[in-house]
Amino acid sequence: QVQLVESGGGLVQAGGSLRLSCVASGGTFGSYAMGWFRRAPGKEREFVAAISWSGSSSVYADFAKGRFTISRDNAKNTVYLQMHSLTTEDTAAYYCARRQGSRADPNPRGPYDYWGQGTQVTVSS
């Protein structure tokens, strides 16, 4: 039973920064790539970023490149998403997810087999 719990969301003004955290339990965290996704009101879920099991490589959606940074601390079973230069377009519920397959690559398409409950990020103008 794998559980993922996100935190760190909140209300922030445009141009501001926010760091999201996702703590995993019930699995071998260090053996799995992890990803961040988001879902804005009225829109489908979209990929944000993913990081390899070791943290040695990562991939980003185009909108996230240069603004967001994904990282992980396997000793703490935690993956992070540092966000800078936030805009109102970044307003969404953000979810972390585990990449299916031990040591699988951090592919945006997945599949991803476990998901957190999400943390809300609201960017005001």
C-alpha angles and dihedrals in degrees: 000000000000119000127189122192122189126200140164100074122132147120118315135166122246110277092030133116137239136179121213124200132200121194118198129203137174098039145065095274097182092060097059137073113232133209143195123220134175139204123200123199110282093007136098123254114275136193119256109172143326136200132204123250092260096039091241096121139025141181131211140198112246093252090054099049112111093008107056129051125195119203139159142208109205092188087063096037087235137134122194138202115201111196127194135177092024120195133192087261088068092064106121146107107277122213133189121212140184119242111238113245130040110274093356117158120268093255117173090220095055131158095235117189108190129044137189126229094254136242122238121239116190120184117195128203 
